[in-house]
Amino acid sequence: MSKLTDKVAVVTGASKGIGAAIAKSLAAEGASVVVNYSSSKAGADKVVSEITTSGGKAIAVRGDVSKAAEAQGVIDAAIKKFGHLDILVNNSGVYEFLPIEAFTEEHYNKIFKVNVLGLLLTTQAAVKHLGEGASIINIGSVVSSLTPPNSAVYTGTKGAVDAITGVLAKELGPKKIRVNSINPGMVEAALVKPTTLPLSPPSSLPTIPSGSQASLSAPAAASANHFVPTARCDSDAAAGLPRHNTKGEL
Ligand SMILES: NC(=O)c1ccc[n+]([C@@H]2O[C@H](COP(=O)([O-])OP(=O)(O)OC[C@H]3O[C@@H](n4cnc5c(N)ncnc54)[C@H](OP(=O)(O)O)[C@@H]3O)[C@@H](O)[C@H]2O)c1
């Protein structure tokens, strides 16, 4: 039996990039997956089609996670279609790098709303459906430990993700719900090219190419190593003890 048979997962921001790779990895292990997107319907439909043609179960659900009613709608759609919820992956994220002299209130609000408020709202909507053995996985970033220049706002959101993960691991641990973060290194995605980033990846942080559909297999393969064990509801990882995977890879 596959590791996630009969489990239901919601992956936010799964229309492309890391989220798409995570959705496909979970589906390959037997989970039924809600592929959330905000604007990229075609991307989400493609991810669903790839999962279902491989024999898996998935639906695409639109919802801006930074709006309470829409985050709730994503979770409601999972319950309506699949009946229960076991795994929440808070992956939706936006990034833009600016020096301290150039950032604006608008830039701050945009990035914090998706990366932090969106995570909190989606978790709030999900938590009443999660039972013993459930798993919440927040996608942070290695930037919270590297603190590269010109990234105060984005890195601030990922520092918040680490802190929230620690709080919720303790808060939900007594209910046997595990809360962890995976903090990837640089993964080439739609908006990230190594040349545009304010940091050069140290040699210990290999860049993982994922710009094309074909090369998405690289993060998908990496996520199979790090991600599925974290999501497994029979994992022996203790509830209440967050793991921040900061190896620099997904
Ligand atoms: N790429 C990297 O090097 C890297 C490294 C470390 C951590 N991360 C983190 O990994 C996560 C995914 O990054 P990525 O590089 O794969 O990004 P990406 O390719 O740009 O994908 C971002 C995803 O987030 C979704 N999204 C954006 N705003 C949203 C909203 N308001 N509501 C719901 N979904 C929304 C997008 O959906 P639509 O297209 O439909 O809007 C898309 O599916 C982010 O949290 C990022 O911070 C990335």
The ligand as an SDF file (V2000), in Angstrom:
LIG
                    3D

 48 52  0  0  0  0  0  0  0  0999 V2000
   11.7380   29.1330   -5.5620 N   0  0  0  0  0  0  0  0  0  0  0  0
   12.5800   29.2280   -4.5370 C   0  0  0  0  0  0  0  0  0  0  0  0
   13.8100   29.3600   -4.7080 O   0  0  0  0  0  0  0  0  0  0  0  0
   12.0680   29.1280   -3.1310 C   0  0  0  0  0  0  0  0  0  0  0  0
   13.0060   28.9170   -2.1140 C   0  0  0  0  0  0  0  0  0  0  0  0
   12.5610   28.8070   -0.7970 C   0  0  0  0  0  0  0  0  0  0  0  0
   11.2210   28.9030   -0.5240 C   0  0  0  0  0  0  0  0  0  0  0  0
   10.3280   29.1190   -1.5350 N   0  0  0  0  0  0  0  0  0  0  0  0
    8.9260   29.2100   -1.1530 C   0  0  0  0  0  0  0  0  0  0  0  0
    8.2360   28.1350   -1.7840 O   0  0  0  0  0  0  0  0  0  0  0  0
    6.8800   28.5370   -2.0460 C   0  0  0  0  0  0  0  0  0  0  0  0
    6.5760   28.3190   -3.5260 C   0  0  0  0  0  0  0  0  0  0  0  0
    7.4920   29.0920   -4.2840 O   0  0  0  0  0  0  0  0  0  0  0  0
    7.7010   28.8660   -5.8610 P   0  0  0  0  0  0  0  0  0  0  0  0
    9.0790   29.3150   -6.1400 O   0  0  0  0  0  0  0  0  0  0  0  0
    7.2610   27.5210   -6.2760 O   0  0  0  0  0  0  0  0  0  0  0  0
    6.6980   30.0030   -6.4220 O   0  0  0  0  0  0  0  0  0  0  0  0
    5.8670   30.1160   -7.7710 P   0  0  0  0  0  0  0  0  0  0  0  0
    6.3620   29.1960   -8.8100 O   0  0  0  0  0  0  0  0  0  0  0  0
    5.8070   31.5770   -8.0840 O   0  0  0  0  0  0  0  0  0  0  0  0
    4.4180   29.6290   -7.3050 O   0  0  0  0  0  0  0  0  0  0  0  0
    3.7170   30.3370   -6.3270 C   0  0  0  0  0  0  0  0  0  0  0  0
    2.3800   29.6860   -6.1030 C   0  0  0  0  0  0  0  0  0  0  0  0
    1.6920   30.4460   -5.0960 O   0  0  0  0  0  0  0  0  0  0  0  0
    0.3900   30.7530   -5.5890 C   0  0  0  0  0  0  0  0  0  0  0  0
   -0.1260   31.9770   -5.0010 N   0  0  0  0  0  0  0  0  0  0  0  0
    0.3840   33.2270   -5.0740 C   0  0  0  0  0  0  0  0  0  0  0  0
   -0.4230   34.0920   -4.4290 N   0  0  0  0  0  0  0  0  0  0  0  0
   -1.4600   33.3670   -3.9460 C   0  0  0  0  0  0  0  0  0  0  0  0
   -2.6320   33.6610   -3.2090 C   0  0  0  0  0  0  0  0  0  0  0  0
   -2.9120   34.9260   -2.8160 N   0  0  0  0  0  0  0  0  0  0  0  0
   -3.4810   32.6570   -2.9070 N   0  0  0  0  0  0  0  0  0  0  0  0
   -3.2310   31.3790   -3.2930 C   0  0  0  0  0  0  0  0  0  0  0  0
   -2.1480   31.0250   -4.0040 N   0  0  0  0  0  0  0  0  0  0  0  0
   -1.2840   32.0130   -4.3230 C   0  0  0  0  0  0  0  0  0  0  0  0
    0.5520   30.8510   -7.0880 C   0  0  0  0  0  0  0  0  0  0  0  0
   -0.7250   30.6600   -7.6890 O   0  0  0  0  0  0  0  0  0  0  0  0
   -1.1940   31.5120   -8.9890 P   0  0  0  0  0  0  0  0  0  0  0  0
   -0.1030   31.3810  -10.0010 O   0  0  0  0  0  0  0  0  0  0  0  0
   -2.4780   30.8710   -9.3690 O   0  0  0  0  0  0  0  0  0  0  0  0
   -1.3430   32.9210   -8.5170 O   0  0  0  0  0  0  0  0  0  0  0  0
    1.5050   29.7000   -7.3530 C   0  0  0  0  0  0  0  0  0  0  0  0
    0.8110   28.4920   -7.4470 O   0  0  0  0  0  0  0  0  0  0  0  0
    6.7620   29.9830   -1.5900 C   0  0  0  0  0  0  0  0  0  0  0  0
    6.2460   30.0110   -0.2720 O   0  0  0  0  0  0  0  0  0  0  0  0
    8.2110   30.4690   -1.5890 C   0  0  0  0  0  0  0  0  0  0  0  0
    8.3950   31.5270   -0.6980 O   0  0  0  0  0  0  0  0  0  0  0  0
   10.7240   29.2330   -2.8300 C   0  0  0  0  0  0  0  0  0  0  0  0
  1  2  1  0
  2  3  2  0
  2  4  1  0
  4  5  1  0
  4 48  2  0
  5  6  2  0
  6  7  1  0
  7  8  2  0
  8  9  1  0
  8 48  1  0
  9 10  1  0
  9 46  1  0
 10 11  1  0
 11 12  1  0
 11 44  1  0
 12 13  1  0
 13 14  1  0
 14 15  2  0
 14 16  1  0
 14 17  1  0
 17 18  1  0
 18 19  2  0
 18 20  1  0
 18 21  1  0
 21 22  1  0
 22 23  1  0
 23 24  1  0
 23 42  1  0
 24 25  1  0
 25 26  1  0
 25 36  1  0
 26 27  1  0
 26 35  1  0
 27 28  2  0
 28 29  1  0
 29 30  1  0
 29 35  2  0
 30 31  1  0
 30 32  2  0
 32 33  1  0
 33 34  2  0
 34 35  1  0
 36 37  1  0
 36 42  1  0
 37 38  1  0
 38 39  2  0
 38 40  1  0
 38 41  1  0
 42 43  1  0
 44 45  1  0
 44 46  1  0
 46 47  1  0
M  CHG  2   8   1  16  -1
M  END
$$$$
